[in-house]
Amino acid sequence: MTPCPKTSLPTGTKLARGNPTRLRLLELIAEFFCLRPKDAAELLRNRGITESDARSVRRTLSILHRDGFLCRLNLGCGCGGANYVYGLSDMVLPKILLLASCSQER
């Protein structure tokens, strides 16, 4: 996958219990449009991931989804399990688009 030009959240964006990992995950999803948890963990860690890494990223993505920053699509799985893909929600998307339009005007 190739990312789009660098985007980040506007400085005024408030994250409940925000931390650098959550902000970085939102930036990664803004760059790649949507990500699976495994892909997000690999990009976040910059190395091969362990089960602990994958679990931590799944939990963080779940929290961001619960708080309304991400939308989640269940692609399903042949074995009946869940296979999620995460993207930015409508709450965050206008802020990212506004940021992108401002950077293009420069």
Backbone torsions as a table, in degrees:
resi	resn	phi	psi	omega
1	MET	NA	144.2	176.0
2	THR	-115.4	134.9	-177.9
3	PRO	-79.1	158.2	172.3
4	CYS	-80.2	175.4	179.4
5	PRO	-53.6	151.1	-174.8
6	LYS	-55.5	125.7	175.2
7	THR	-128.0	152.4	175.1
8	SER	-145.3	166.6	-178.9
9	LEU	-73.9	145.0	176.4
10	PRO	-60.0	151.8	-176.4
11	THR	-61.4	-27.6	-178.3
12	GLY	-81.0	-4.2	-176.8
13	THR	-69.3	126.7	-178.9
14	LYS	-101.3	127.1	174.3
15	LEU	-108.8	126.7	174.0
16	ALA	-64.4	128.5	-177.7
17	ARG	52.2	41.1	-177.1
18	GLY	-66.6	147.1	175.6
19	ASN	-149.6	168.1	-176.8
20	PRO	-58.9	-33.6	-179.8
21	THR	-66.2	-43.6	179.6
22	ARG	-65.4	-41.6	177.9
23	LEU	-63.9	-41.3	179.9
24	ARG	-64.7	-39.4	176.9
25	LEU	-62.4	-41.5	177.7
26	LEU	-64.3	-38.7	177.6
27	GLU	-65.5	-41.1	178.5
28	LEU	-62.9	-42.6	179.8
29	ILE	-68.1	-33.8	175.9
30	ALA	-66.4	-36.5	179.6
31	GLU	-70.1	-42.6	-172.2
32	PHE	-101.5	0.3	-179.6
33	PHE	75.6	-51.7	175.1
34	CYS	-152.0	152.3	-177.9
35	LEU	-143.4	146.9	168.1
36	ARG	-82.5	155.0	179.8
37	PRO	-56.0	-39.9	-179.5
38	LYS	-63.8	-43.2	178.1
39	ASP	-64.8	-41.8	178.8
40	ALA	-61.6	-40.7	179.4
41	ALA	-64.6	-42.2	179.3
42	GLU	-64.6	-41.8	179.3
43	LEU	-69.6	-35.8	-178.9
44	LEU	-71.6	-39.8	-175.2
45	ARG	-89.1	-20.8	-178.1
46	ASN	57.8	34.5	177.3
47	ARG	-163.3	176.4	173.1
48	GLY	-62.5	142.4	-174.1
49	ILE	-97.9	151.0	173.8
50	THR	-99.1	171.6	177.6
51	GLU	-62.6	-34.2	177.8
52	SER	-65.0	-41.1	176.8
53	ASP	-61.1	-47.2	-178.9
54	ALA	-61.7	-43.0	179.8
55	ARG	-63.7	-42.6	-179.9
56	SER	-63.2	-43.6	179.9
57	VAL	-68.8	-39.6	176.6
58	ARG	-59.7	-41.2	179.6
59	ARG	-65.8	-43.9	179.9
60	THR	-64.4	-42.7	177.2
61	LEU	-62.8	-39.2	178.7
62	SER	-62.9	-40.7	178.7
63	ILE	-65.8	-43.7	179.0
64	LEU	-64.5	-34.9	175.6
65	HIS	-67.0	-45.9	179.6
66	ARG	-59.9	-37.4	-178.7
67	ASP	-82.2	-2.0	173.8
68	GLY	93.0	5.3	-179.3
69	PHE	-82.3	-25.5	-177.8
70	LEU	-124.9	152.0	168.4
71	CYS	-107.8	155.0	-173.6
72	ARG	-130.2	132.6	178.5
73	LEU	-117.8	126.0	178.7
74	ASN	-90.3	112.1	179.5
75	LEU	-83.1	-7.6	179.7
76	GLY	77.5	170.8	-179.2
77	CYS	-149.1	144.6	-179.6
78	GLY	-59.2	-27.7	-177.8
79	CYS	-90.1	3.0	178.5
80	GLY	94.8	-3.2	179.7
81	GLY	-82.6	177.1	-180.0
82	ALA	-95.0	141.3	177.1
83	ASN	-133.7	95.1	-171.7
84	TYR	-93.3	149.6	169.1
85	VAL	-125.8	133.6	-177.0
86	TYR	-110.2	142.5	175.2
87	GLY	-140.8	170.2	179.8
88	LEU	-69.1	143.5	179.5
89	SER	-84.9	172.7	178.1
90	ASP	-63.7	-24.0	-179.3
91	MET	-69.0	-37.3	-175.2
92	VAL	-94.5	-31.0	-173.5
93	LEU	-56.2	-45.6	179.1
94	PRO	-59.5	-35.2	179.4
95	LYS	-67.5	-39.4	178.4
96	ILE	-67.6	-43.0	179.4
97	LEU	-64.3	-39.0	177.4
98	LEU	-63.8	-42.3	178.0
99	LEU	-62.4	-42.8	180.0
100	ALA	-65.5	-40.7	179.9
101	SER	-67.4	-35.8	177.6
102	CYS	-67.1	-38.6	-179.3
103	SER	-71.9	-27.8	178.9
104	GLN	-74.4	-27.1	-179.2
105	GLU	-72.7	-21.2	-177.2
106	ARG	-72.0	NA	NA
